[in-house]
Amino acid sequence: MLVDDMFQAENMEASEFAKKFAESYKIPSLEPKDSWDGWYYTSPEGYKVTVSDEKDIFIQKTLSEEGVKAAFD
């Protein structure tokens, strides 16, 4: 409900919301996520943005290749 209020998305389908969210925040593309219904994008800097089919938004920082290597060294 917060997303609907913040983005005036109450009358949008999740796919339309994901597209408009990506356009508004200059995200090159949100790809469909195979393991569940939703869309995601991972930036070159390692930020992963996910929009669920319920219009939930998740943003997380992933480890870079260097960070993964350091974690296992």
C-alpha positions in Angstrom: 0.0 0.0 0.0 2.9 2.4 0.7 4.2 2.0 -2.9 0.7 2.6 -4.2 0.5 5.8 -2.1 4.1 7.0 -2.8 4.0 6.4 -6.6 0.3 6.7 -7.2 0.3 3.2 -8.5 -3.0 1.8 -7.1 -4.5 1.5 -10.5 -1.4 0.0 -12.3 -0.6 -3.6 -12.9 2.7 -4.6 -11.4 4.3 -4.9 -14.9 3.3 -1.4 -15.8 4.6 -0.1 -12.4 7.9 -1.9 -12.9 8.3 -0.3 -16.3 7.4 3.2 -15.1 9.7 2.8 -12.0 12.6 1.9 -14.2 12.0 4.8 -16.6 11.6 7.3 -13.7 14.9 6.2 -12.0 16.8 5.7 -15.3 17.2 1.9 -14.7 18.3 0.5 -18.1 16.0 -2.5 -17.9 14.2 -4.6 -15.3 14.5 -8.3 -16.3 11.8 -10.8 -15.4 12.9 -12.9 -12.5 12.6 -16.7 -13.2 12.4 -18.0 -9.6 9.3 -15.9 -8.7 7.1 -13.3 -10.2 8.9 -10.0 -10.4 11.6 -8.0 -12.2 15.2 -7.1 -11.3 18.3 -5.1 -12.3 21.8 -5.3 -11.0 24.0 -2.2 -11.6 27.7 -2.4 -12.5 28.3 -1.0 -9.0 26.6 -4.1 -7.5 23.2 -2.6 -6.5 20.3 -4.9 -7.1 16.8 -3.5 -7.5 13.9 -5.8 -7.4 10.2 -5.1 -8.0 7.9 -7.9 -7.0 4.6 -8.8 -8.6 3.0 -7.2 -5.5 4.8 -3.9 -6.4 7.2 -4.3 -3.4 10.6 -2.6 -4.0 13.8 -4.2 -2.7 17.2 -2.6 -3.0 20.4 -4.4 -1.9 24.1 -4.0 -2.3 25.8 -7.2 -3.6 29.4 -8.1 -3.2 31.7 -7.3 -6.1 33.9 -10.0 -7.5 36.7 -8.5 -5.4 34.5 -8.7 -2.3 33.6 -12.3 -3.0 37.3 -13.2 -3.5 38.3 -11.4 -0.3 35.5 -13.3 1.6 37.0 -16.6 0.6 40.7 -15.8 0.9 
